Structure formats: C-alpha cells, structure tokens
Amino acid sequence: MKNKERFDAAYYRRFYMRAATRAMSQPETERRAALVGSLVTQLEIPVKRILDVGCGLGWFKKPLLKSFPKASYQGVEYSQYLCDKMGWDHGSAVDYQGRGQFDLVICCDVIQYLNKRDAEMAIDNLARLCRGALFIHVPTTHDWKTLMDPSGTDTKVHVRSAQWYRKNLNEHFTHVGNGVLVKYDVPFLQWELAEPWK
C-alpha cells in the first residue's frame, strides 16, 4: 500500500481519535505546542510565519497562534484524505517548496516514515524552509525500545539512533532543548544551564 493511501480515515481514527490505540492525544499535543511557543518566545525569536509539516489534524495550530497571535499558520500534509477534509496544502517534508521561509517550522512524528535518503532530504528541506526555529519530534531507537507502546504506535516506520538525527540536524541548527533547534545564523541568548547538557 502506498503511503498516501495508508494515511486514510481509518489511520487517523486508530492512532489519533480512539483512546485505546492512539499514539498521542490533543491535550498532549497542545501542551507540547505551548512549550515550543514559550521556548521560542524566551529566546526572543520573532515569529510571523508558522509552517507545520505533517500537520495531521492541526492540533498544533490553536496553541501556537495563542503564543504568536500575529503569526500566520500554514499546514502541510501528505495525507490526501486530511487535505481534502481539513484544507491543508498537500506536500511532503522531502520536497515541499512553500513560498519563502518560515520563522517557526514544526515537524512532529513525520521523519520516521521516511527511508534514509528521504529522511536526509527532508531535514535539508526543513532547514531550507526555516529561517528561525525548528521543532522536531521523532522516536529514536532508544525511545522505540524503552518508551513506545506498540498497541498505540504505528510500527511501519524507520527507526534511527539519536546520533543519526543529531549528525544530520547539526549541519543546520543549534539544539536549544525540548526538540527545538535554531538556525545557525539566528542570534539568540541562552544561559549556560538552560542549554541542553552534554
């Protein structure tokens, strides 16, 4: 089955809407979005344009716009079903072009669906689209072994080490904590103990 067909109504019912089998809930996503918004605000990175790549049901939208009320939000989704239902732009993290760059790019639980070559291309493309901060959330091999519940997780994914992600993301970004990364040419101030510990 092709990925476009895979991400249909049944997929979203199982992994998002049904409490017994969902991978994440709306309140969990909203808390995560509020954390991202707070951290980016604390770093004084101005946000006027938000891009959510793999936006799914759009659960990041409302809390991000609460953090950045003057910003515009653009959702991009690979699932044709959700594009038709929710009105998102159809596209992939691998090759979505967009118009210009975005101050905050969200990519939550997307990269694990891509093979190695496409995952590398997606990270490069996210860096091209981003002119400020990127929030990326993706399970690593360690997460898969120690934190994931197979009953509430799509197991048809490519699992990679944190080292692999760090190597590819470090080509473009500085990690500032909690999955938030900042482009190298973007100035920000962060106290030493607030930085991710090495």
VOTINU-964408 format. One record per residue: residue in one letter; x, y, z of N, C-alpha, C in turn; chain; residue number from 1. Coordinates in pm, 1 decimal, padded with zeros to 6 digits, always signed. Example, Ala and Ser with C-alpha at 12.3 -4.5 7.8 and 13.67 -1.06 7.14 Angstrom:
% residues 2
PT resn     n.px     n.py     n.pz    ca.px    ca.py    ca.pz     c.px     c.py     c.pz chain resi
PT    a +01319.0 -00569.0 +00780.0 +01230.0 -00450.0 +00780.0 +01320.0 -00330.0 +00780.0     A    1
PT    s +01285.0 -00225.0 +00708.0 +01367.0 -00106.0 +00714.0 +01290.0 +00003.0 +00787.0     A    2
***
This chain:
% residues 198
PT resn     n.px     n.py     n.pz    ca.px    ca.py    ca.pz     c.px     c.py     c.pz chain resi
PT    m +00083.4 -00118.8 +00000.0 +00000.0 +00000.0 +00000.0 +00087.9 +00125.2 +00000.0     A    1
PT    k +00054.5 +00220.7 -00083.4 +00129.7 +00345.7 -00088.3 +00099.6 +00428.5 +00035.7     A    2
PT    n +00196.5 +00510.5 +00075.7 +00178.9 +00592.1 +00195.4 +00059.0 +00684.6 +00186.1     A    3
PT    k +00032.1 +00741.3 +00067.0 -00082.6 +00831.3 +00053.1 -00211.5 +00758.1 +00089.2     A    4
PT    e -00223.1 +00633.2 +00045.1 -00342.8 +00554.8 +00074.2 -00343.4 +00508.5 +00218.8     A    5
PT    r -00225.8 +00491.1 +00275.9 -00213.0 +00441.6 +00412.5 -00267.3 +00541.0 +00513.9     A    6
PT    f -00246.7 +00670.7 +00490.1 -00289.0 +00772.5 +00585.2 -00432.5 +00816.4 +00554.0     A    7
PT    d -00523.5 +00722.7 +00569.5 -00663.5 +00746.1 +00537.8 -00743.7 +00768.9 +00665.7     A    8
PT    a -00875.9 +00771.5 +00654.0 -00962.0 +00795.5 +00770.1 -00940.1 +00691.4 +00878.9     A    9
PT    a -00922.8 +00565.6 +00841.3 -00902.4 +00458.4 +00939.9 -00773.5 +00479.3 +01018.7     A   10
PT    y -00668.5 +00524.8 +00951.5 -00541.0 +00550.8 +01018.6 -00559.7 +00656.0 +01128.3     A   11
PT    y -00625.5 +00765.7 +01096.4 -00641.4 +00874.0 +01194.1 -00739.9 +00836.5 +01304.7     A   12
PT    r -00839.4 +00755.9 +01273.7 -00927.9 +00706.1 +01379.7 -00848.7 +00623.2 +01479.4     A   13
PT    r -00763.5 +00533.8 +01428.5 -00689.0 +00442.6 +01516.2 -00581.9 +00514.8 +01598.0     A   14
PT    f -00498.1 +00595.2 +01533.0 -00381.6 +00649.8 +01600.5 -00401.8 +00788.3 +01661.9     A   15
PT    y -00518.6 +00850.0 +01638.2 -00542.3 +00982.7 +01694.3 -00674.9 +00996.0 +01769.2     A   16
PT    m -00778.7 +00931.0 +01722.4 -00910.7 +00954.1 +01780.2 -00954.0 +00849.3 +01883.3     A   17
PT    r -00908.5 +00726.9 +01871.4 -00950.0 +00618.7 +01960.1 -00856.2 +00613.5 +02080.9     A   18
PT    a -00909.3 +00637.1 +02200.7 -00826.9 +00648.1 +02321.4 -00740.9 +00523.6 +02346.2     A   19
PT    a -00792.8 +00406.3 +02317.7 -00720.0 +00282.5 +02348.1 -00600.2 +00258.9 +02256.9     A   20
PT    t -00600.1 +00318.6 +02137.4 -00493.0 +00288.3 +02041.6 -00422.5 +00412.6 +01988.4     A   21
PT    r -00453.3 +00528.5 +02041.9 -00393.9 +00649.8 +01985.1 -00247.5 +00666.3 +02027.3     A   22
PT    a -00170.2 +00722.1 +01934.7 -00027.9 +00746.4 +01959.0 -00008.3 +00873.3 +02041.5     A   23
PT    m -00097.0 +00969.8 +02025.9 -00091.3 +01092.6 +02105.1 -00231.4 +01152.5 +02111.8     A   24
PT    s -00251.0 +01236.4 +02212.3 -00381.6 +01299.0 +02230.8 -00373.2 +01447.2 +02196.5     A   25
PT    q -00488.1 +01508.5 +02178.9 -00491.0 +01651.7 +02151.2 -00437.0 +01732.3 +02268.6     A   26
PT    p -00476.0 +01702.1 +02394.5 -00418.1 +01779.0 +02505.5 -00265.2 +01766.4 +02514.3     A   27
PT    e -00211.8 +01647.1 +02488.4 -00066.5 +01628.0 +02489.2 -00000.2 +01714.7 +02382.0     A   28
PT    t -00059.6 +01716.3 +02263.7 -00004.9 +01796.4 +02153.8 -00012.0 +01944.7 +02187.0     A   29
PT    e -00121.8 +01988.1 +02245.9 -00136.6 +02129.5 +02281.3 -00035.8 +02171.0 +02388.5     A   30
PT    r -00008.6 +02082.5 +02485.3 +00094.7 +02112.6 +02585.6 +00232.0 +02125.1 +02519.5     A   31
PT    r +00260.6 +02035.7 +02426.8 +00387.8 +02038.6 +02355.0 +00400.3 +02168.8 +02274.9     A   32
PT    a +00293.2 +02209.9 +02208.2 +00294.3 +02334.0 +02130.2 +00315.3 +02455.2 +02220.0     A   33
PT    a +00251.8 +02454.4 +02337.7 +00269.0 +02565.4 +02432.1 +00413.0 +02572.3 +02480.5     A   34
PT    l +00475.6 +02457.2 +02504.0 +00616.3 +02453.4 +02545.2 +00705.9 +02510.4 +02435.8     A   35
PT    v +00682.2 +02468.3 +02312.1 +00760.2 +02519.2 +02199.2 +00742.4 +02670.3 +02187.7     A   36
PT    g +00618.2 +02716.7 +02195.3 +00591.5 +02860.1 +02186.7 +00660.8 +02937.4 +02296.5     A   37
PT    s +00659.7 +02884.2 +02418.8 +00724.7 +02952.3 +02531.3 +00875.5 +02959.6 +02512.6     A   38
PT    l +00935.5 +02849.1 +02466.9 +01080.8 +02846.4 +02449.3 +01125.0 +02941.3 +02338.4     A   39
PT    v +01053.7 +02940.3 +02226.8 +01089.0 +03029.3 +02115.7 +01069.8 +03176.1 +02157.3     A   40
PT    t +00964.8 +03203.6 +02233.8 +00942.5 +03339.0 +02285.6 +01054.7 +03379.9 +02380.9     A   41
PT    q +01094.3 +03287.7 +02469.3 +01202.6 +03315.6 +02564.6 +01333.4 +03348.7 +02492.2     A   42
PT    l +01356.8 +03281.9 +02379.7 +01478.8 +03306.5 +02302.2 +01469.6 +03433.5 +02217.8     A   43
PT    e +01353.4 +03499.3 +02222.2 +01328.3 +03624.8 +02150.9 +01344.6 +03610.9 +01999.8     A   44
PT    i +01297.3 +03498.2 +01949.4 +01296.1 +03476.8 +01804.5 +01158.9 +03521.1 +01754.4     A   45
PT    p +01152.9 +03625.9 +01672.4 +01023.1 +03674.1 +01625.2 +00956.5 +03572.6 +01532.1     A   46
PT    v +00827.2 +03554.5 +01549.9 +00753.7 +03457.6 +01469.5 +00633.8 +03525.3 +01404.1     A   47
PT    k +00641.4 +03537.1 +01271.2 +00530.0 +03590.9 +01192.8 +00469.7 +03485.7 +01100.7     A   48
PT    r +00550.4 +03383.2 +01067.2 +00501.9 +03277.3 +00977.6 +00535.6 +03141.7 +01038.6     A   49
PT    i +00433.7 +03057.3 +01052.1 +00450.0 +02922.4 +01106.9 +00416.0 +02821.7 +00999.0     A   50
PT    l +00501.2 +02721.3 +00983.8 +00477.4 +02611.0 +00890.5 +00474.6 +02482.1 +00970.7     A   51
PT    d +00366.8 +02406.9 +00958.5 +00351.3 +02278.4 +01027.4 +00351.7 +02169.2 +00921.1     A   52
PT    v +00465.1 +02099.5 +00908.5 +00482.4 +01997.1 +00805.3 +00443.4 +01861.6 +00863.6     A   53
PT    g +00340.7 +01800.7 +00804.6 +00283.9 +01678.7 +00861.7 +00187.1 +01716.7 +00972.3     A   54
PT    c +00105.8 +01818.6 +00945.9 +00021.5 +01880.1 +01049.1 -00092.2 +01791.4 +01096.8     A   55
PT    g -00122.8 +01684.8 +01023.0 -00227.3 +01592.8 +01067.9 -00360.0 +01662.4 +01088.8     A   56
PT    l -00413.3 +01651.9 +01210.2 -00542.4 +01710.2 +01243.2 -00532.1 +01857.3 +01282.9     A   57
PT    g -00410.6 +01912.2 +01281.1 -00392.9 +02054.5 +01308.1 -00393.6 +02091.3 +01455.4     A   58
PT    w -00360.0 +01997.5 +01541.2 -00365.7 +02022.4 +01685.0 -00261.9 +02122.5 +01734.9     A   59
PT    f -00157.7 +02149.3 +01657.8 -00059.4 +02250.0 +01696.5 -00109.7 +02392.8 +01669.2     A   60
PT    k -00203.6 +02406.0 +01579.5 -00241.8 +02538.8 +01529.6 -00290.1 +02633.6 +01639.3     A   61
PT    k -00391.2 +02597.1 +01713.2 -00452.3 +02687.2 +01810.9 -00352.5 +02730.5 +01919.1     A   62
PT    p -00279.2 +02637.1 +01983.0 -00185.5 +02682.6 +02086.9 -00068.0 +02764.0 +02031.7     A   63
PT    l -00023.9 +02734.5 +01910.6 +00084.4 +02815.4 +01853.4 +00036.3 +02956.2 +01822.2     A   64
PT    l -00085.8 +02968.7 +01770.5 -00138.9 +03102.1 +01742.4 -00171.7 +03178.3 +01871.3     A   65
PT    k -00192.4 +03104.8 +01980.4 -00208.2 +03170.9 +02110.8 -00074.2 +03229.7 +02154.3     A   66
PT    s +00035.3 +03155.2 +02130.2 +00169.0 +03205.9 +02163.7 +00212.2 +03317.9 +02071.3     A   67
PT    f +00169.6 +03309.8 +01944.8 +00210.0 +03408.1 +01843.0 +00085.1 +03459.3 +01771.5     A   68
PT    p +00006.4 +03545.9 +01837.9 -00124.1 +03586.6 +01783.6 -00118.8 +03663.5 +01652.3     A   69
PT    k -00003.9 +03721.6 +01619.4 +00006.3 +03797.4 +01494.2 +00062.8 +03712.3 +01380.1     A   70
PT    a +00089.7 +03586.6 +01407.7 +00150.4 +03499.2 +01306.8 +00044.6 +03434.6 +01218.1     A   71
PT    s +00087.9 +03394.9 +01100.1 +00004.1 +03312.6 +01012.4 +00048.5 +03167.7 +01027.6     A   72
PT    y -00044.4 +03076.0 +01010.1 -00017.4 +02932.3 +01023.4 -00048.0 +02864.3 +00891.4     A   73
PT    q +00045.0 +02784.5 +00845.1 +00023.9 +02707.7 +00722.7 +00045.4 +02560.3 +00753.0     A   74
PT    g -00056.5 +02479.5 +00727.9 -00047.1 +02335.5 +00748.4 -00019.1 +02263.3 +00618.3     A   75
PT    v +00074.9 +02169.9 +00622.1 +00110.4 +02088.2 +00506.6 +00095.8 +01943.2 +00547.5     A   76
PT    e +00032.1 +01864.4 +00463.7 +00003.7 +01725.3 +00499.2 +00018.5 +01635.6 +00376.9     A   77
PT    y +00074.0 +01516.7 +00400.1 +00092.7 +01418.4 +00293.7 -00036.4 +01340.1 +00266.4     A   78
PT    s -00120.4 +01327.7 +00368.0 -00245.9 +01253.5 +00355.1 -00346.4 +01332.2 +00270.2     A   79
PT    q -00380.4 +01277.9 +00154.7 -00479.7 +01343.9 +00069.7 -00614.9 +01349.8 +00140.3     A   80
PT    y -00644.0 +01246.5 +00219.2 -00768.5 +01243.5 +00297.5 -00778.4 +01368.4 +00386.0     A   81
PT    l -00671.6 +01398.2 +00461.9 -00676.5 +01513.9 +00551.7 -00671.9 +01646.0 +00476.0     A   82
PT    c -00600.7 +01649.9 +00365.5 -00600.5 +01772.9 +00285.5 -00741.3 +01805.5 +00237.8     A   83
PT    d -00811.7 +01703.9 +00191.4 -00949.8 +01724.0 +00146.2 -01040.6 +01762.2 +00261.9     A   84
PT    k -01022.9 +01698.4 +00376.9 -01109.3 +01720.3 +00492.3 -01080.4 +01851.9 +00564.2     A   85
PT    m -00949.8 +01885.9 +00578.3 -00910.5 +01999.0 +00661.5 -00865.2 +02122.4 +00582.4     A   86
PT    g -00840.2 +02103.9 +00452.6 -00798.0 +02216.7 +00370.6 -00649.3 +02247.3 +00375.9     A   87
PT    w -00568.6 +02149.8 +00418.4 -00423.5 +02170.7 +00424.1 -00363.8 +02169.4 +00284.2     A   88
PT    d -00244.6 +02227.9 +00271.7 -00167.7 +02215.0 +00148.3 -00117.3 +02071.7 +00139.4     A   89
PT    h -00122.4 +02014.0 +00021.3 -00070.6 +01878.4 +00004.2 +00079.1 +01885.1 -00021.1     A   90
PT    g +00156.5 +01805.7 +00053.6 +00300.3 +01806.1 +00033.2 +00371.5 +01712.4 +00128.1     A   91
PT    s +00500.9 +01701.4 +00107.1 +00586.7 +01612.7 +00184.9 +00702.7 +01691.4 +00242.2     A   92
PT    a +00752.3 +01649.2 +00358.0 +00871.3 +01710.9 +00417.0 +00990.6 +01700.4 +00322.7     A   93
PT    v +00989.9 +01599.9 +00237.3 +01102.2 +01574.8 +00147.2 +01118.0 +01684.7 +00043.2     A   94
PT    d +01006.7 +01732.2 -00012.0 +01019.6 +01824.3 -00125.6 +00919.7 +01939.5 -00127.4     A   95
PT    y +00851.0 +01965.1 -00016.7 +00757.2 +02076.8 -00014.2 +00832.9 +02206.9 -00039.8     A   96
PT    q +00784.4 +02288.2 -00132.7 +00854.8 +02410.6 -00171.6 +00815.6 +02530.6 -00085.9     A   97
PT    g +00687.6 +02548.5 -00062.3 +00642.9 +02664.5 +00013.7 +00673.3 +02794.1 -00058.2     A   98
PT    r +00630.3 +02903.3 +00001.6 +00659.4 +03036.7 -00052.0 +00744.0 +03109.4 +00050.4     A   99
PT    g +00870.2 +03124.6 +00020.8 +00960.5 +03190.2 +00113.8 +00995.4 +03101.4 +00231.5     A  100
PT    q +01045.5 +03164.9 +00336.6 +01085.9 +03091.6 +00455.7 +00991.5 +03122.2 +00570.9     A  101
PT    f +01001.2 +03038.8 +00675.2 +00911.9 +03048.5 +00789.4 +00993.9 +03068.8 +00916.4     A  102
PT    d +00937.8 +03145.0 +01009.1 +01008.0 +03174.1 +01134.7 +01007.5 +03054.5 +01228.8     A  103
PT    l +00901.8 +02976.4 +01224.4 +00890.9 +02856.8 +01307.3 +00838.1 +02743.7 +01221.1     A  104
PT    v +00912.6 +02635.9 +01217.9 +00871.2 +02517.2 +01142.1 +00849.8 +02403.9 +01242.0     A  105
PT    i +00736.8 +02336.7 +01229.1 +00701.9 +02222.4 +01312.9 +00706.9 +02098.0 +01226.1     A  106
PT    c +00770.0 +01993.3 +01276.9 +00770.6 +01864.2 +01206.8 +00763.1 +01755.2 +01314.0     A  107
PT    c +00643.3 +01715.4 +01345.2 +00618.2 +01623.6 +01456.9 +00574.6 +01486.5 +01405.1     A  108
PT    d +00654.7 +01385.3 +01438.7 +00622.9 +01245.8 +01404.9 +00601.2 +01224.7 +01255.5     A  109
PT    v +00699.6 +01270.2 +01178.4 +00696.4 +01257.7 +01032.7 +00816.3 +01178.9 +00980.6     A  110
PT    i +00936.0 +01214.9 +01025.9 +01059.5 +01164.6 +00966.2 +01073.2 +01013.1 +00977.3     A  111
PT    q +01012.9 +00953.3 +01078.9 +01024.1 +00806.8 +01093.9 +00953.8 +00730.9 +00981.3     A  112
PT    y +00869.2 +00796.8 +00905.2 +00801.2 +00730.1 +00793.7 +00885.4 +00729.3 +00665.9     A  113
PT    l +00999.7 +00795.1 +00670.7 +01082.6 +00810.3 +00551.0 +01204.5 +00719.2 +00555.1     A  114
PT    n +01240.9 +00666.1 +00438.3 +01364.6 +00588.2 +00431.0 +01483.1 +00683.1 +00451.3     A  115
PT    k +01603.8 +00628.2 +00462.1 +01722.8 +00707.3 +00497.2 +01745.0 +00823.9 +00400.0     A  116
PT    r +01741.3 +00796.5 +00272.5 +01764.7 +00901.2 +00172.1 +01660.2 +01011.1 +00183.0     A  117
PT    d +01533.1 +00973.7 +00192.3 +01426.9 +01073.7 +00202.4 +01433.8 +01149.4 +00335.0     A  118
PT    a +01472.8 +01081.4 +00442.4 +01485.6 +01148.7 +00572.8 +01594.4 +01255.0 +00567.2     A  119
PT    e +01707.4 +01222.8 +00503.2 +01814.7 +01321.7 +00487.4 +01767.4 +01439.6 +00403.3     A  120
PT    m +01694.9 +01410.8 +00295.3 +01642.2 +01517.0 +00209.9 +01540.9 +01602.3 +00286.3     A  121
PT    a +01459.0 +01538.1 +00369.9 +01358.1 +01611.3 +00446.6 +01424.2 +01707.9 +00544.7     A  122
PT    i +01529.0 +01662.9 +00613.5 +01598.1 +01750.8 +00707.7 +01659.4 +01869.9 +00634.0     A  123
PT    d +01720.9 +01845.4 +00520.1 +01776.4 +01955.5 +00439.8 +01666.1 +02050.5 +00393.5     A  124
PT    n +01551.8 +01995.0 +00355.9 +01440.7 +02078.4 +00309.0 +01381.3 +02160.0 +00423.8     A  125
PT    l +01368.2 +02099.0 +00541.9 +01317.8 +02173.2 +00657.5 +01411.6 +02289.4 +00690.7     A  126
PT    a +01542.9 +02265.2 +00678.8 +01640.4 +02372.2 +00703.6 +01625.5 +02483.4 +00600.3     A  127
PT    r +01598.1 +02447.2 +00475.6 +01578.3 +02547.1 +00370.7 +01453.1 +02630.9 +00397.3     A  128
PT    l +01348.5 +02566.3 +00446.3 +01221.8 +02635.2 +00471.6 +01226.6 +02722.2 +00596.9     A  129
PT    c +01317.6 +02691.1 +00688.0 +01323.2 +02756.5 +00818.8 +01421.7 +02872.0 +00819.5     A  130
PT    r +01376.6 +02986.3 +00872.9 +01468.5 +03099.9 +00890.5 +01483.2 +03135.4 +01038.5     A  131
PT    g +01423.1 +03054.5 +01125.3 +01429.2 +03082.6 +01269.0 +01447.8 +02956.1 +01349.6     A  132
PT    a +01336.3 +02900.4 +01395.7 +01340.3 +02782.5 +01482.3 +01265.0 +02665.8 +01418.7     A  133
PT    l +01313.2 +02547.4 +01450.2 +01250.3 +02422.8 +01407.1 +01218.3 +02340.5 +01530.5     A  134
PT    f +01096.7 +02289.3 +01537.5 +01064.0 +02189.1 +01639.3 +01049.7 +02056.2 +01568.2     A  135
PT    i +01130.4 +01959.5 +01610.8 +01122.7 +01826.6 +01551.2 +01098.9 +01724.5 +01661.3     A  136
PT    h +01007.1 +01634.6 +01635.1 +00975.2 +01528.3 +01730.0 +00971.6 +01398.7 +01650.9     A  137
PT    v +01056.0 +01304.3 +01689.9 +01064.4 +01177.5 +01618.0 +01120.2 +01072.0 +01713.9     A  138
PT    p +01064.6 +00951.7 +01715.7 +01118.6 +00849.3 +01805.8 +01252.3 +00795.0 +01756.9     A  139
PT    t +01344.1 +00777.9 +01850.5 +01474.3 +00718.5 +01819.4 +01471.4 +00568.9 +01853.5     A  140
PT    t +01579.8 +00500.7 +01824.9 +01591.3 +00358.6 +01858.7 +01572.0 +00338.7 +02008.0     A  141
PT    h +01634.0 +00423.8 +02088.0 +01619.4 +00415.0 +02233.8 +01473.6 +00432.8 +02275.7     A  142
PT    d +01408.2 +00534.5 +02219.4 +01266.1 +00557.9 +02251.0 +01182.8 +00436.6 +02214.9     A  143
PT    w +01212.5 +00380.4 +02098.2 +01135.7 +00266.5 +02048.7 +01145.2 +00147.9 +02144.5     A  144
PT    k +01265.4 +00126.3 +02198.1 +01287.8 +00011.4 +02286.9 +01235.9 +00035.2 +02428.0     A  145
PT    t +01240.2 +00158.9 +02475.0 +01211.9 +00183.5 +02616.8 +01082.1 +00259.5 +02646.0     A  146
PT    l +01031.4 +00336.4 +02550.8 +00916.1 +00422.3 +02579.6 +00790.7 +00392.3 +02499.2     A  147
PT    m +00804.6 +00328.3 +02386.8 +00691.6 +00314.6 +02294.9 +00601.9 +00197.3 +02333.1     A  148
PT    d +00472.8 +00219.4 +02319.2 +00372.1 +00115.8 +02339.5 +00324.5 +00071.7 +02201.1     A  149
PT    p +00358.9 -00051.3 +02159.6 +00323.3 -00095.6 +02024.0 +00174.2 -00091.7 +01993.7     A  150
PT    s +00088.7 -00101.3 +02096.3 -00055.9 -00100.0 +02071.0 -00104.6 +00038.2 +02029.9     A  151
PT    g -00030.0 +00143.6 +02066.1 -00071.6 +00278.7 +02031.6 +00028.6 +00348.7 +01941.8     A  152
PT    t +00102.5 +00269.9 +01865.0 +00206.4 +00326.7 +01780.2 +00206.7 +00256.9 +01645.2     A  153
PT    d +00215.1 +00333.1 +01539.8 +00228.7 +00275.6 +01406.1 +00368.7 +00215.4 +01396.7     A  154
PT    t +00376.2 +00085.5 +01375.9 +00505.9 +00016.5 +01374.8 +00567.8 +00008.3 +01235.5     A  155
PT    k +00501.2 +00061.0 +01134.8 +00554.8 +00058.5 +00997.6 +00639.2 +00183.1 +00974.0     A  156
PT    v +00752.8 +00189.3 +01046.0 +00838.0 +00307.4 +01042.9 +00984.7 +00267.2 +01032.6     A  157
PT    h +01069.8 +00367.9 +01008.7 +01215.3 +00350.5 +01006.1 +01268.8 +00411.6 +01135.3     A  158
PT    v +01327.5 +00328.9 +01220.3 +01378.3 +00377.6 +01348.3 +01529.0 +00397.9 +01337.9     A  159
PT    r +01575.0 +00515.0 +01384.4 +01716.8 +00550.6 +01375.9 +01767.3 +00597.2 +01512.0     A  160
PT    s +01898.2 +00599.9 +01526.6 +01958.6 +00642.7 +01652.6 +01949.8 +00794.6 +01668.2     A  161
PT    a +01957.5 +00838.5 +01792.6 +01964.4 +00982.5 +01819.5 +02089.4 +01041.2 +01755.1     A  162
PT    q +02196.8 +00963.8 +01753.1 +02322.3 +01009.8 +01692.2 +02301.0 +01042.7 +01543.7     A  163
PT    w +02224.2 +00959.3 +01474.2 +02196.8 +00984.3 +01332.7 +02124.5 +01117.4 +01315.4     A  164
PT    y +02021.7 +01140.2 +01398.5 +01946.4 +01265.8 +01388.6 +02034.2 +01385.2 +01423.8     A  165
PT    r +02112.5 +01372.4 +01532.0 +02198.8 +01483.6 +01572.1 +02296.0 +01520.8 +01460.6     A  166
PT    k +02357.8 +01421.1 +01398.8 +02454.7 +01445.1 +01291.7 +02389.8 +01524.4 +01178.0     A  167
PT    n +02272.1 +01483.3 +01135.4 +02205.7 +01549.3 +01022.2 +02149.7 +01686.6 +01059.1     A  168
PT    l +02094.5 +01699.7 +01178.1 +02038.9 +01828.2 +01220.0 +02147.6 +01929.1 +01253.1     A  169
PT    n +02260.7 +01881.7 +01307.5 +02371.2 +01971.7 +01343.4 +02434.8 +02039.7 +01222.8     A  170
PT    e +02406.3 +01992.3 +01103.1 +02457.3 +02059.1 +00983.4 +02393.1 +02196.6 +00963.6     A  171
PT    h +02275.5 +02215.6 +01024.1 +02198.4 +02338.3 +01000.3 +02161.0 +02414.6 +01127.6     A  172
PT    f +02153.2 +02344.5 +01239.5 +02088.1 +02400.1 +01358.4 +02171.0 +02382.2 +01485.0     A  173
PT    t +02139.1 +02466.8 +01583.8 +02183.8 +02450.2 +01721.9 +02065.5 +02400.3 +01802.3     A  174
PT    h +02083.9 +02294.3 +01878.6 +01975.8 +02242.3 +01962.1 +01968.1 +02324.9 +02089.9     A  175
PT    v +01850.3 +02376.1 +02122.2 +01834.0 +02460.9 +02240.4 +01749.5 +02394.5 +02348.8     A  176
PT    g +01703.8 +02271.9 +02324.4 +01628.9 +02197.4 +02425.9 +01488.1 +02164.9 +02384.1     A  177
PT    n +01437.4 +02053.8 +02437.9 +01298.7 +02009.9 +02416.4 +01261.0 +01996.2 +02269.7     A  178
PT    g +01356.9 +01954.7 +02186.6 +01328.5 +01932.6 +02045.2 +01327.4 +02058.2 +01961.2     A  179
PT    v +01360.3 +02171.9 +02021.5 +01364.5 +02298.2 +01947.7 +01508.5 +02323.4 +01903.1     A  180
PT    l +01523.5 +02357.0 +01775.7 +01653.8 +02387.3 +01717.1 +01646.2 +02524.4 +01651.7     A  181
PT    v +01758.9 +02594.1 +01649.0 +01763.9 +02728.7 +01591.9 +01868.4 +02729.6 +01481.5     A  182
PT    k +01835.4 +02792.8 +01368.6 +01930.2 +02804.6 +01257.2 +02057.7 +02872.4 +01306.7     A  183
PT    y +02170.2 +02831.5 +01252.1 +02300.0 +02882.0 +01296.3 +02314.1 +03033.0 +01283.3     A  184
PT    d +02253.0 +03092.8 +01183.1 +02271.6 +03236.8 +01162.1 +02170.7 +03322.9 +01237.4     A  185
PT    v +02089.8 +03261.9 +01324.5 +01988.8 +03336.0 +01400.7 +02043.3 +03363.8 +01541.0     A  186
PT    p +02056.1 +03491.6 +01578.3 +02108.0 +03522.1 +01712.0 +02002.6 +03493.7 +01820.1     A  187
PT    f +02048.4 +03438.2 +01931.1 +01962.6 +03418.9 +02047.3 +02050.8 +03412.9 +02170.7     A  188
PT    l +01992.4 +03441.7 +02284.1 +02065.2 +03440.6 +02410.5 +02010.2 +03329.3 +02497.6     A  189
PT    q +02099.1 +03242.7 +02545.7 +02056.3 +03135.1 +02633.8 +02162.9 +03114.3 +02740.8     A  190
PT    w +02122.7 +03119.1 +02866.8 +02214.3 +03095.6 +02976.1 +02266.7 +02952.3 +02971.5     A  191
PT    e +02388.3 +02933.4 +03018.0 +02456.4 +02803.9 +03004.7 +02376.9 +02688.2 +03065.3     A  192
PT    l +02322.1 +02705.3 +03184.5 +02249.5 +02594.2 +03245.4 +02113.2 +02570.7 +03183.7     A  193
PT    a +02067.4 +02664.0 +03098.1 +01943.2 +02642.7 +03024.8 +01966.0 +02563.7 +02896.7     A  194
PT    e +02092.0 +02556.2 +02853.3 +02125.9 +02481.3 +02732.3 +02113.5 +02330.8 +02758.9     A  195
PT    p +02093.8 +02251.2 +02653.6 +02095.9 +02105.9 +02671.9 +02231.8 +02063.0 +02728.4     A  196
PT    w +02229.7 +01979.8 +02828.4 +02354.1 +01934.4 +02891.0 +02420.2 +01831.9 +02804.3     A  197
PT    k +02551.4 +01839.6 +02793.4 +02625.9 +01747.2 +02708.9 +02662.2 +01622.0 +02786.4     A  198
***
